C-alpha cells in the first residue's frame, strides 16, 4: 500500500492510499489535483474518507462522485451535501481490503472523525483531519477544550510508530509556538531545524509520528510541568490538562 500526499490550495494535503490500481482519498477539498494523480497513474478511485464538513475538506467530493462513483464515508453528526455512509466513531470499515478504525475526535468540529489503518507489514496510518497537526491542534470552532483534550488523548495513546497524516502543512508555525511554550525542549529545537530544512527544499514535514508528537507537541504535553508553567504566565492556577489546553489554544490564536 502506497501513501501519497497531494498538495492542494495554499497548505492543504489530500492524502491518498493506493494498492493494486485502486485508490482512496481523504478530505478531497479540490477535485482537480486528485483527478490529475488518478489519471497520471491510471488509478481507479475506490473510496473517499471525510473527516469533517469544512469546505477545504469536502469541496471536491461532488465532482469525484460524478466521475468515479466511489464509496463515501463521513461523519454522522455533520451536514454534508452529498450521500455518504455515516459514522459516529467506534466502527470498523474496509478500505481497499484493509480494516479501518473510525474514531470520534470532536473539538475542531462537533462530529469530527479520524481514520486509522494498519496495512499488512506496514506501520499504522492515521488520517486525523484538522484535529491533530504536527506541533499543534485544530482551532476549537465547535467544541470545548475538554472535548479536544479527550480527542488528543485518544490519538496520543496510539502506537508510537503510527504515521500521522495531518490535513495541513502548518508545522513551522506550530513549532515556533511550541518553542515559545517550551524553549528548553531539545528534541523540539532539533525537529524545528529539520523541518526548516525540509521546507527550504520544498519538501513536506509530514507524515509525523505519534511518538514524535508526544515529544514536541505542546497540546499533547499539557501534563508536563514546563508546559503548565508556561500556561500560568497567561492564566495563573490552571492545573487540569483541558484547562491548560484551553489557555494554550487561546495563546496560539494570538501568537505571531
Ligand atoms: Zn477544518
Boltz pocket constraint, residues with backbone or C-beta under 6 A from the ligand:
constraints:
  - pocket:
      binder: B
      contacts: [[A, 52], [A, 54], [A, 108], [A, 130]]
      max_distance: 6.0
